[in-house]
Amino acid sequence: MISPILNKLGILPVNHGTSTGSLHFSEKLAIQKEIFSPVDGKLIAAVNHTTPAEYEKVILAASKAFEAWRLVPAPKRGEIIRQYGNVLREYKSELGTLVSYEMGKSLQEGLGEVQEMIDICDFAVGLSRQLTGLTMHSERANHRMYEQWHPLGVVGIIAAFNFPVAVWSWNAMIAAVCGDVCVWKPSEKTPLSAIACQNLLRQVLKENNIPEGVFCLINGDYTIGELMTRDSRVPLVSATGSIRMGKIVGAEVAKRLGRSLLELGGNNAIIVTPNANLDLALRAVTFGAAGTAGQRCTTTRRLIVHESLYETVKNKLVSIFGQLTIGNPLEKGVLVGPLIDKDAVKAYLNAIENLKKEGGKVLYGAEVLSGTGYESGCYVKPTICEAENHFHIVQEETFAPILYIMKYQTIEEAIALQNGVKQGLSSAVFTDNLQEAERFLSAAGSDCGIANVNIGTSGAEIGGAFGGEKETGGGRESGSDSWKAYMRRQTNTINYGKELPLAQGIEFNI
């Protein structure tokens, strides 16, 4: 089933892992990485890791391309992105299927990820005509002040496996219309989806005679990413991944006074108050906790329920989780696919064992599935556990479908529990009470970058800035004015008079 799709997307049995525009590099000494699907455990293809010598060629090609790309009018840059969006529309089914098969998320989520790419292309096209600056009144006569924004240069993008293509597009499409060029290092666990995106993009670049190097691809483990984080020719590194990884990237980039845009771990909570619509809340919690097999940075990991509803919510969730279909994510009706690999399964089991040691209780799940349809060994049951917020394991992010449920008495206590972790990405409250909702959204409420009322923690739209606070990294991607992260600000003052007055009334006569 997957072979015709791979062929259509230009994925060969062995694919080079380095690309600049229409160029491919390959060296005999390159390490070859085999990519297996978590869906059925089968080999999909093998990818050559980028060597240091190839990396150098890529950066040189990108730097050269920037010299020309930055001078292309922004609306013209937007036209290239518009065309790419149309190509994605044409290949949405194939690319979405590959994303699902390579990563393990449901087909609907794979198709949704490609749709997110299409949406960000549309957003970027509009943005290409709205890269505005401010004008200011000067205190000096016959002077005009304004600010403008210029592209930074080479933007390095380090992506995670859970969204193999969408998060790259958040960065690359916005950076491109800003006049930057991009070097993309996808996760070594999901490089084939990235190669497919690059193949589709190459069609557009070739048809429009775009310089090679505007969009580049490198492939490999953390060592190839280290080359980029330490490279002063890459003024901005946007990295998505764990808090541990983000601290390393942020420190390395800071050493050379570069910029980093970090989107790191989440430990997201939903508060359910006595004034909640329980039907809505239960649906949101289920998708938030079990969707993508718990492998989203916005996954719902903690459920904070008012004591008056606790038993009802707990029992209903156990019943709902018992009805979730787990299996091949490409099959219709399957809601939960596999974890990315067996290491993720080990982390799932370890988290449950640690929870028990701390005094928590498993209400449902805690099982690795085996037998027909589960041959890859990566399928687990979404799990519900009773826990306390202070448990060490609850304070950490486990990239697996484990939901920790706890109770509260007052809304102030609930918000304190929600905020009582080191991560600060997404949060939600379910209530029809205006005072509770506004309290949650106030300065004394949620301390997360995303705070929702009557919707879950997952499923952010591209129109809003995406990102979190505290150890989530503080970066913002996608919508709103996130484009400013990819540009440098310049203040300009023009003297159109015959005198040379100084600011603050300073006199310096010669």
N, C-alpha and C positions, 0 to 999 in steps of 0.2 A: 504493500500500500504506500509506503513512504518513499520508495525508490523513484517513481515518476515525479513526485513533488521535489525531491532533491535535485533531480536532473533539470527541472524547470527553473529552479532557483540557482543553478550553476554550482551545486555542491557535488564534487567528484569524490570517489572513494578516498583519495588523499588530497587535501586542500592545503595550499600554502596559507600561512597565518599572517602574512604581511602584505599590505596593499597601500599604494598611494595612487589615487585616481585609477588609471588603467595599467599601472605598473605592478608586477609581481616580482618578488625577490625570493630566491631559495638558495640555500647553501647546503652542501653535503653534510656539514657538521650539525645541522639543525636537529633538535630533539623532536621526535614525533610522538604526539599524544593521541591515543585512541579515545574516542568519545562513545560511551554507551548510553542508551536510553534507560532512564529509571522506570519507564513504563513496562518494558518487557525484558530488560537486561541485554538487548541485542546491540551489537556494534553498528553504529551509524556511519562513521567515517573516521579518518585520522587526520590530524592537523599538525603541521610543522610549527614549532615554536620559533618566534623571532629571535635571531641572534643579536648580540651587541653590534656587530657590523651592520646588520640590516636596520637596526634601530637608528643608527647614525644616518643611514641613507634616507630613512623616513623623515627624520627631523630636518635634514637639509632640504629635502623636497618640500616639506611643509613651510619652512621658513621662506623659501624662494617663492612659493605660491602666495604667501601672505603679502608680499610686496606688490603683487598685481591685484589680488582680491580686495584689499582694503580700499582701493581706488575705484572699484566698481560701485556705481550708485546703489544705495541700499534697496530701492525698489527693484532694481535689476537683480540683486542678490535674492530678493524675495521671489522673483519669477522662477529662479532655479528650484527653490524650495517648493513652490506651487507645483511644478512639474513632477518633482519627486513624490509629493502627496498623491498625485494622480496615478503614478506607477504603483504606489502602495495600495491604492484602491483596486487596481487591476490584479494585484497579486495577494490581496488580503487573505484569501482562503488558504493558499499554499503556505504563506509565511506564518499565519496563525497556527496552522497544523504543525509546522516544524517547531515553533516555539513550544507548543503543547507536548510534542513527542520528545524533544530534547530536554525540556525542563521538568515536565510532569504535571503542569497545571491543566485544568479542564479545557476542552476545546473552546468553550464559550469564553473562558478567560484569556486563552491564547488569541482568539479573534478580537477580543476587547483590547488586548495590548496593542495589536496592530492598529485598531481604530484610534487608540490614544495617540499613536504616531501620526496618523492622518490629521487628527484634531490639532496637534501641536504644529504641524505644517501649516494648517489654515491660520492658526494664531500668529505664527511667525510671518506669514505673508502680510497680514494686516499690520503687524508691528513694524515691518520694513518701511512703512510710510509714517511712522509715529515715534521715531527715535528723537524725541524733543529735548531741548534744554530750556533753562530759565533766562529771562532778561531781568536785570536789576538796575535801579536808578543809582547813578554815581553821585557822590557828595561833591564832586568837582564839576565846574561848569564846562560845557562842551565835551563831555565824556560820555561814553556809552559802555555799559558792562553787560556781558552775557556769558553763559556757559555752554559748552558743547561736549559731546561724547565721542571718543575715538576708539577704534578696536584695540584690543590688547596685543594680539599676535597669535601664537600657537596655544591652543587650549587642550590640555590633556584630560581625557575622560576615562576614569577607571570605574567600570560597571560591575554589578553583582549578578549572580545567576538567577535570582528570583524574578527579575524583570529583564530578560536578556536583551530586549531591544527598545522598550519604551523610555527608560530613563536616559539612555544614550540620546534619543531623539529630543528629549526635553532640553538637554544641553546643546547638542550639535545644531539643531535647527535654529535655536535662538542665537547661539554664538555666530552662526554663519551669516544671518541677516545683519548682525552687528559688525561684520567684516572680519571676523576671526577665522582661522583655519583650525581644524580639529584632528587630534590623534586619539584614537579610541583603543583602549585595552579592555576587551570584554572579559568576563569571568572565564577562567580556563575550563570550567565545567560546562559552559554553554557557548562555545565559540562559533558553532555552525550557523546559528541564527544571525550572528553578527556578520559572518561572511556573506550570507544571503542578502542582508541589507546593503552591504557594500557592493555586491554584484548588481543589485537593482539600481543603486545610486550611480554606478559607473555608466549605465546607459544614458542617464540624464547629463552627466558631465561630458561625455563624448559628443553627444548631439549638440551641445552648446559651446564646445571648444573651451571648456573651463580648465584652467591650469591644473596639472597633476599636483596632488598634495593638498588641495583644499579640504578633502576628507580622507583621512588615513586610518589604517587599521594595523595594529600590532597584536601579537598573540603570545601568551605564555603565562608563567606563574608570577609570583610576587617579585621575582628578581628583575623581570623586564619592567614592571611598574616602578621599581626603585630607580631605574635609570631615568625615568620621566620625572619622578618627584625631586630628584637631585639636579635636574637639568635647568640651568638658568635661562635657557632659550625657551622654556615653557613657563610663561608668567603666571598662568592659572592652572591649577590641577583641581578638577572636580571629581571627588571620590565618593562612591556609595558602598557601604559595607558595614562591618561590625565596628563597635566603639574601639576595640583594640587596634584594628587596622587604621581607623581614622586618626587615632593618637599618633601613630607612627608616621602616617602621611603628613598630618598637620605639622609635626615637629620637623620633619625633613624639609618641607617647603619653607617653613618659617626660618630655618637656618640660613637660607639664601634670600630672605626677605621677599619671597614670592607670595602669591595669594592662593588660598585653598578654599574650596567650597565643599563642605562636608555634610553628607546625608547619612547618618549612622543609625544605631539601634533604636528600637522603640520598645516600650513596655506599657502598652496602651490599655486604658481602662474605660469601661462603660459604667455609669452610675444609673441605677434604676430606682426612681423615687415612688412613693405611694400614689403619686399623681400621674404615673406613666400609663401610656397605652401599651399594655403587655404584649399584644399581638405584634406590634411594630418592634418592640424591644427584643422579643425572642427571635424574630427573623434577623434583626441586625446582629445580635450576638452570635447566632449560628453561623452566618456568613463570615462575620469578622473573625471568629475563632477557628472555623474549619476550612474556609475558603483558601485555596492555594496550599492546602495541607499545613496551614499555619506558617507559611514561609513568606509572609509580607512584613515589611517594616511597620506597617500599620495594622497588623493582626491584633485582634482583641485578645489580650493575655490575662486581664484581670476583670472580674465582674463584681461590682460593689452594689449590693442590694439592701434596701431598707429591711430591717428585721421583720416587719409586718408581712412582707412578701417573700421572705427568704425561702421558706419551705416550698411554696407554690412554684416559684421560679426554678428552684433546684430540681424539683420533680419533673416539671415540664421540659426542661432542657435535657435531662437524662432520657426522657421518652423521645424527644426530637433527634438527639444524637444517635439513638439506636435505630433510627429509620434512614440515616444518611447512606447513600449508595457510594461504596468505595470500590475503585477498580480502574480499568483502562480509561484514562481521561478523554480519549478520542471517541469513546462510545457515548451515544445519546443517553441522557438521563443520569450519567455519573457526575456526582457533585464533588467528590474528593479523590484526587489522584495520589501518586506516590510522593515520598520525600525525595530529595535530589540524589541521595546516595546512601550507602550503608553507614557512613560516618554520621550522617544526620539521624539515622535510626538509633545509633549508639547514644547520641546526645539526648534523644527522646527518652530512652530507657534510663539513662543516668539521672535525668531530671526527675523522673517519677520516683526513683529509688531515694534520691536526696530529699524529696518532699516527704516521703514516709519517715525518713530518719528524723526530720524536724517536727514530726507530729501531725502532718497533713493526712488526708484521707482521700483515696480514689473512689469516686462515685460511679464513674463509667470509663471504659476504654482500657488504656494501659496494656495494649496487646499489639504484637507484630503479626501481621496476617501472612499465611503461607498457603501453599496448594495451588490449584489451577487458577490462573489469572494473576497470581502474585509471585511469579517465579523470580522477579528481580530482587526480591527480599527488601524492598523499599516501602512497602505499604504498612501503615499503622492505623489504628483506630483513633479518631479524635477523642480526646480525653478530658474529663471534668474532674477537678479535685477541690475539696474543701481545704482552705489554707488561710494563713495569716499574712498580712502585708509585709511584716518584718522578716519573714522567713528568707534566708539567704537565696534560695532557689527562686523565690518569687521576685526578688530584687534584680535578678539577672534575666536576660532575654534568651530563651531557648527557641530556636527556629524550628518549631514543630507545633502540631495542633494540640496544645495543652492549655486549658482554661482554668484559672484559679478563681474560685468564687468565695466571697467573704461578705459579712453583713455590717451594717452601720445603723446609727440611731438618729443623728442629725445631719442636715445637709453640709454643715461646716465640717463635721467629722468625715463625711464622704469625700469632700474636696481635699481635705488633708491627706486622706488615704490615696486618692488619685495622684496628688502631687508628691507623695512620699517615696519616690524612686528617683534614680539619677538620670533617667532618660526623660525626654520631654517632647515627643513627636505628636501623637494624636490622642484625642480624648473625646468623650461624648457623655451627655446626660439625656435620659428619657424622662420627660415630665411635661404635663400640660399646664403647669403652674408658672405664670410669668415671673414671679419673684424668684423661684428656684432657677429658672433658665437664665435670668439676667445676673443672678448671683454667680452662677457658674462661668459666665462670660465676662465678668467684671475683672478689675485689676487684682481683686482678692480671690479670684476663682482659679480656673485651670491655668497652669503655668506652661502649657504646651503650645507649640507653634500652630496646631490645628485644634479647634474646640468646636464641637458640633452639638446641636440640639435636635433630638428626635431623628437622627440618622447615626449610623455606626461609625467606627473609627476607620474603616477601609473605604476605598473608592473615591479618592480625591479627583475633582475635576481640574482640567488643565488651565482654566481661567484664573484660578487663585494661586498665589505663591505657595509652594510646597516646601516644608522643612520644619525643623524642630529646634528646641532650646536645650540648655544644659548639655549633657553628654551626647545628645543627638547631633550636635555639631554646629547648629546655628545658621546653616546655609539656607538659601532659598532658590528653588528652581521653578521652571515652568512659567506660570502666568504672572499677572500683576506687573510690578516693575522689576521682576527678577533679572531682566535683561541687563540691568546696570552692573551686575556682577561680572559681566563679560566685556566691559568697556572701561576706559579710563576717562575721568572727568577733567576738563580743562576750562579754567576761568579766563575770559578774554576782556581786556579793557582797550577801548579805542578812543584816542584823543583826536577830535576833528576841529580843535580850536588852534589859536596862534600862541597860546601861553602854555607853560608847563607847571601847573600847580601840583603840589604834593598833597598826599592824603593827610588827614588829621591836622591840617593847617600848618604843617611844618614849612619853615622858610629856609632855603639854602641858596643864597644869592652869590653869584660869582661874576 
